Amino acid sequence: MTEPEGAPPGGALRRRLGVGDAVVIGLGAMIGAGIFAALAPAAAAAGSGLLVALAVAGVVAYCNATSSARLAARYPASGGTYVYGRERLGPFWGYLAGWGFIVGKTASCAAMALTVGTYAWPGQAHAVAVAAVVALTAVNYAGVQKSALLTRVIVAVVLAVLAAVVVACIASGSVDPARLDAGPDLTWGGVLQAAGLLFFAFAGYARIATLGEEVRDPRRTIPRAIPIALGITLAVYACVAVAVLTVLGPRQLAQAAAPLSDAVRAADAGGLAPVVRAGAAVAALGSLLSLILGVSRTTLAMARDRHLPHALAAVHPRSHVPHRAELAVGAVVAVLAATADVREAIGFSSFGVLAYYAIANASAWTLTPAEGRPARPVPVLGLAGCLALAFALPVASVAWGATVLAVGATAYGIRRTHS
């Protein structure tokens, strides 16, 4: 599949990324600012069940990753579940997946940009956020290989910081395994809500699928890259969560504004706190880079089918990237980062992403064995898990997420009627 259906002449992207590049891009999306920020609200929801919530999120993410990998191998084109839903379930479901992804992840982009500003220069957070968006949009514009190279550097820095946090916590005399259970009683409602919040940090493997048109030998590369990236991320998150919990305990963790910084201070390694802050800023940059990359590719796919302005379907003749889509996404994110505080949008973004993966699992269910269908329980558990986590999120997140999906569905119906 050299040139996707609906692409303009000469509009195919160039396949340059191997397994290592794809894994790194997935790691850059997943091992990002989420681990620095998501542990506290998750602990507040799950209490002593935080590690159970992490495991639940990991299981759902595994099912989603497996379904996405099989579908991406079958349909190696930009757009991810937008393409899978369109091909397997019909145009409406593909459109709804793409709509939820673009709207939810655009809010996530702004949130990550503001996280960079908050950690790097709190007094000028909005200005730094806009500068970060402009700089990373320029990197993406220059070509996907340059994005992959920068992502390698960011992933290496963040992993080094997280390793330092884990070693500092475990090596300190403050470690007390009893603290793992020294929190509010475990309730399944709280565990599911925490898993939904933690899922936000796992969702980056979609970036590998949305780059399907730029990966070499996608039928082999994508199914290998997605589980590798997810497995590494789950292992890193589990190590960090255990280390922080054994130092702070669920109650103190739930109240922490900067959980990892508080953990190293509690472990008598306060000198690491500035390093952790710098690591959080770099991690947010990595998340922002991969988010802009993924949203622009889904925008490209939807523009090819004229669900968005067709001018956004252009591919640059030299850098072979969807340059107009990248500029449009960067401009919208920059405006949001300059004018609003959207960090509360994590729950809203999680709802949209969970809806996106629910459609991916439903699409995977329709694959035949000859098409590489996953084991039957995988898409079933993934679909049920996505719906359960989505509706376990805070009420405001569910309300806003459902409203945005309804607006998108209405726009689709109006467009179909007029056409």
Rosetta blueprint (number, residue, H / E / L):
1 M L
2 T L
3 E L
4 P L
5 E L
6 G L
7 A L
8 P L
9 P L
10 G L
11 G L
12 A L
13 L L
14 R L
15 R L
16 R L
17 L E
18 G L
19 V H
20 G H
21 D H
22 A H
23 V H
24 V H
25 I H
26 G H
27 L H
28 G H
29 A H
30 M H
31 I L
32 G L
33 A L
34 G H
35 I H
36 F H
37 A H
38 A L
39 L H
40 A H
41 P H
42 A H
43 A H
44 A H
45 A H
46 A H
47 G H
48 S H
49 G H
50 L H
51 L H
52 V H
53 A H
54 L H
55 A H
56 V H
57 A H
58 G H
59 V H
60 V H
61 A H
62 Y H
63 C H
64 N H
65 A H
66 T H
67 S H
68 S H
69 A H
70 R H
71 L H
72 A H
73 A H
74 R H
75 Y L
76 P L
77 A L
78 S L
79 G L
80 G L
81 T H
82 Y H
83 V H
84 Y H
85 G H
86 R H
87 E H
88 R H
89 L L
90 G L
91 P H
92 F H
93 W H
94 G H
95 Y H
96 L H
97 A H
98 G H
99 W H
100 G H
101 F H
102 I H
103 V H
104 G H
105 K H
106 T H
107 A H
108 S H
109 C H
110 A H
111 A H
112 M H
113 A H
114 L H
115 T H
116 V H
117 G H
118 T H
119 Y H
120 A H
121 W L
122 P H
123 G H
124 Q H
125 A H
126 H H
127 A H
128 V H
129 A H
130 V H
131 A H
132 A H
133 V H
134 V H
135 A H
136 L H
137 T H
138 A H
139 V H
140 N H
141 Y H
142 A H
143 G L
144 V H
145 Q H
146 K H
147 S H
148 A H
149 L H
150 L H
151 T H
152 R H
153 V H
154 I H
155 V H
156 A H
157 V H
158 V H
159 L H
160 A H
161 V H
162 L H
163 A H
164 A H
165 V H
166 V H
167 V H
168 A H
169 C H
170 I H
171 A H
172 S L
173 G L
174 S L
175 V L
176 D L
177 P H
178 A H
179 R H
180 L H
181 D H
182 A L
183 G L
184 P L
185 D L
186 L L
187 T L
188 W H
189 G H
190 G H
191 V H
192 L H
193 Q H
194 A H
195 A H
196 G H
197 L H
198 L H
199 F H
200 F H
201 A H
202 F H
203 A H
204 G H
205 Y H
206 A H
207 R H
208 I H
209 A H
210 T H
211 L L
212 G H
213 E H
214 E H
215 V E
216 R L
217 D L
218 P H
219 R H
220 R H
221 T H
222 I H
223 P H
224 R H
225 A H
226 I H
227 P H
228 I H
229 A H
230 L H
231 G H
232 I H
233 T H
234 L H
235 A H
236 V H
237 Y H
238 A H
239 C H
240 V H
241 A H
242 V H
243 A H
244 V H
245 L H
246 T H
247 V H
248 L H
249 G H
250 P H
251 R H
252 Q H
253 L H
254 A H
255 Q L
256 A L
257 A L
258 A L
259 P H
260 L H
261 S H
262 D H
263 A H
264 V H
265 R H
266 A H
267 A L
268 D L
269 A L
270 G H
271 G H
272 L H
273 A H
274 P H
275 V H
276 V H
277 R H
278 A H
279 G H
280 A H
281 A H
282 V H
283 A H
284 A H
285 L H
286 G H
287 S H
288 L H
289 L H
290 S H
291 L H
292 I H
293 L H
294 G H
295 V H
296 S H
297 R H
298 T H
299 T H
300 L H
301 A H
302 M H
303 A H
304 R H
305 D L
306 R L
307 H L
308 L L
309 P L
310 H H
311 A H
312 L H
313 A H
314 A L
315 V L
316 H L
317 P L
318 R L
319 S L
320 H L
321 V L
322 P L
323 H H
324 R H
325 A H
326 E H
327 L H
328 A H
329 V H
330 G H
331 A H
332 V H
333 V H
334 A H
335 V H
336 L H
337 A H
338 A H
339 T H
340 A L
341 D L
342 V L
343 R H
344 E H
345 A H
346 I H
347 G H
348 F H
349 S H
350 S H
351 F H
352 G H
353 V H
354 L H
355 A H
356 Y H
357 Y H
358 A H
359 I H
360 A H
361 N H
362 A H
363 S H
364 A H
365 W H
366 T L
367 L L
368 T L
369 P H
370 A H
371 E H
372 G L
373 R L
374 P L
375 A L
376 R L
377 P H
378 V H
379 P H
380 V H
381 L H
382 G H
383 L H
384 A H
385 G H
386 C H
387 L H
388 A H
389 L H
390 A H
391 F H
392 A H
393 L L
394 P L
395 V H
396 A H
397 S H
398 V H
399 A H
400 W H
401 G H
402 A H
403 T H
404 V H
405 L H
406 A H
407 V H
408 G H
409 A H
410 T H
411 A H
412 Y H
413 G H
414 I H
415 R H
416 R H
417 T H
418 H H
419 S L
